[in-house]
Amino acid sequence: MRSGCLSCIEHLADPLEELRKSYCLLKKGGLVCVHTINIESPLARLMGHRWPWLMEMHLHYFSPRTLGAMLRKAGFTVVKIVNQGRFLRLGYLATRIEPYSRLFAIGMGKFVTALGLKDEAMPINLGDLFTALARKT
């Protein structure tokens, strides 16, 4: 296999073992892409226990530093680690804000609905998602 993507690493019981298995499956020079949440992001630190990614189903949390170290321990050479944004529909974004400011969420929901923008997607990068690319050498 020349490349693989792992976007569930925070759910795995033994992420290091899974990375080692990925290493064995890849051909020399092959790439692995790991996408996860950043426990050391400014947003995670600011929100503390209210950070929305703190969930029972997430067994492990990573930062670019800790994931990079784990990739190296599994035998990979880290090529690049980058912050990753996402697109959210404005109507959905309004519902996600509600636990933090109900009044603002209601106002935003009414505003985007009135303007017909409820289903418009907007790029968001809060620094709490990142992607690591690593190569089997």
PyMOL commands that set and color helices and strands:
alter all, ss='L'
color gray80, all
select helices_A, chain A and resi 9-11+15-25+42-50+64-73+90-97+102-114
alter helices_A, ss='H'
color red, helices_A
select strands_A, chain A and resi 3-6+31-37+76-83+86-89+121-124+129-136
alter strands_A, ss='S'
color yellow, strands_A
deselect
rebuild
show_as cartoon
